[in-house]
Amino acid sequence: MISKDEFRAAVIEGIKRVKDIDTVDIGNDEDFANVGLDSLDAMDLVLQVEALTGLNFGEFDPSQARNIDAFYGKAEELFGGNA
């Protein structure tokens, strides 16, 4: 099971990779658009998080997770608390 802190770290690392930047400052409830992610970047972020965590979101719609809180909530929903 992955903790929310571990998931957040994976999302932050994913954003860094997608945007090719060194630092990311984003709150858990802050929209990913605030760090420059658009809809195409959001799909890339899902792929990065999958690679970093080993979770498989399948046919996941990134618009359902516009911030870290919502993304982690979706992971909990999909993996039955075994995220």
C-alpha positions as CSV (number, residue, x, y, z in Angstrom):
1,M,0.0,0.0,0.0
2,I,1.4,3.4,-0.9
3,S,0.9,6.3,1.5
4,K,-0.4,9.7,0.5
5,D,3.1,11.1,1.1
6,E,4.7,8.6,-1.2
7,F,2.0,9.2,-3.8
8,R,2.6,13.0,-3.5
9,A,6.3,12.5,-4.0
10,A,5.6,10.4,-7.1
11,V,3.3,13.1,-8.5
12,I,5.9,15.8,-7.8
13,E,8.6,13.7,-9.5
14,G,6.2,13.0,-12.4
15,I,5.5,16.8,-12.9
16,K,9.2,17.5,-12.9
17,R,9.7,14.9,-15.6
18,V,6.8,16.0,-17.7
19,K,7.6,19.7,-17.5
20,D,11.4,19.1,-17.5
21,I,11.9,21.3,-14.4
22,D,13.9,21.0,-11.2
23,T,11.5,22.1,-8.6
24,V,7.7,22.0,-8.1
25,D,5.8,23.9,-5.5
26,I,2.2,22.8,-5.4
27,G,-0.3,22.1,-2.6
28,N,-2.3,18.9,-2.4
29,D,-5.5,20.8,-3.3
30,E,-4.0,23.1,-5.9
31,D,-4.9,22.5,-9.5
32,F,-2.2,21.0,-11.7
33,A,-2.7,23.9,-14.2
34,N,-1.1,26.1,-11.6
35,V,2.3,24.4,-12.4
36,G,1.6,24.6,-16.2
37,L,0.1,21.2,-16.9
38,D,-2.4,21.0,-19.7
39,S,-4.6,18.1,-20.7
40,L,-1.8,16.4,-22.7
41,D,0.6,16.8,-19.9
42,A,-2.0,15.3,-17.5
43,M,-1.9,12.0,-19.4
44,D,1.9,12.0,-19.4
45,L,1.7,12.6,-15.6
46,V,-0.5,9.6,-15.2
47,L,2.0,7.5,-17.1
48,Q,4.9,8.9,-15.0
49,V,3.0,8.1,-11.7
50,E,2.3,4.6,-13.0
51,A,6.0,4.1,-13.7
52,L,7.1,5.5,-10.4
53,T,4.5,3.7,-8.2
54,G,3.8,0.5,-10.1
55,L,0.1,1.3,-10.0
56,N,-1.9,0.7,-13.3
57,F,-4.6,3.2,-13.8
58,G,-5.8,1.6,-17.0
59,E,-8.4,3.7,-18.9
60,F,-8.1,6.5,-16.4
61,D,-9.4,9.9,-17.4
62,P,-6.9,12.5,-16.0
63,S,-9.6,15.2,-15.9
64,Q,-11.0,13.2,-12.8
65,A,-7.8,14.2,-10.9
66,R,-7.0,17.8,-11.2
67,N,-4.9,18.0,-8.1
68,I,-3.0,15.6,-5.8
69,D,-5.9,15.1,-3.4
70,A,-8.3,14.1,-6.2
71,F,-5.6,11.9,-7.9
72,Y,-4.9,10.1,-4.7
73,G,-8.6,9.7,-4.0
74,K,-9.0,8.1,-7.4
75,A,-6.1,5.8,-6.7
76,E,-7.8,4.7,-3.4
77,E,-11.1,4.2,-5.3
78,L,-9.5,2.1,-8.1
79,F,-7.3,0.0,-5.8
80,G,-9.8,-0.4,-2.9
81,G,-7.6,1.4,-0.4
82,N,-4.6,-0.7,-1.6
83,A,-3.0,2.2,-3.4
